[in-house]
Amino acid sequence: MVDDPRFEQTVVFDDAQDLLVPEEHPLTRRDAVELADAATETWIVKPEHNDSYEVLVAACAAAGFTPRITHHLEEWFAVSAAVAHGFGVCLLPRMVPVPDRHRVVRIPLHGATRPTRVIIAATRRGAANIPSSPPAWPP
C-alpha cells in the first residue's frame, strides 16, 4: 500500500521499538543497549502475519544476527507475561502498554540499529478536498 497511487498518506508518528526483558535480566544493569547485545537471546514474537514479526527479523538482520525465535504469541500482554517468566525477550512497540504486574523492563535501544515502525494515515486520493457534511442518519 505504500506505493498505491489511490491513497494519500500522512505520517502520524514513528513508533520506536524497545527491548523488553525480565526484570532481573543482565541487560537492565547497562547504561546503553544495542540490539546486537541481545543476539544470543531467545525471542518471543507475534505470528509471522504481523508487522512486528517483519520489524524484528529486519532489525536483527541489520544488526548482524538472526533471532532465535522460540515462541509465537498472539497478544502483547501474553508476550510480556512470557518475557516476565523468562521464556525470552522481545521487541515491543513503545505505544504498547505493559501491565504493572508483569515484572519486565522496557529498554530503549541505542546505536545504529534502532527499529521503528511508521504509523500512517491513509485516505482516498482527493478525499481531503471533499467538504464534510453531517451524516444522513438518523432520518
SULZI-V839305 format. One record per residue. PHI is phi in whole degrees, -180 to 180 (* if undefined). Layout:
BEGIN
phi = (PHI,PHI)
END
This chain:
BEGIN
phi = (*,-58,-101,-73,-69,-75,-125,-97,-122,-127,-72,-88,-169,-95,-100,-65,-105,-106,-87,-106,-131,-62,-53,-98,-66,-58,-66,-71,-90,-92,-74,-140,-130,-104,-58,-62,-66,-105,-62,-92,-76,-89,-117,-113,-136,-79,-58,-60,-82,-104,-63,-67,-64,-65,-61,-61,-62,-67,-65,-65,-61,-65,-86,95,-148,-107,-68,-88,-84,-114,-141,-117,-126,-78,-107,-62,-66,-67,-62,-67,-66,-65,-62,-58,-90,83,-80,157,-118,-152,-91,-125,-57,-60,-78,-87,-75,-121,-60,-58,-72,-81,-85,-131,-126,-93,-111,-65,-89,-121,94,-71,-105,-122,-67,-140,-123,-94,-95,-121,-110,-119,-128,-61,-54,90,-66,-66,-89,-91,-65,-79,-133,-64,-63,-80,-112,-77,-67)
END
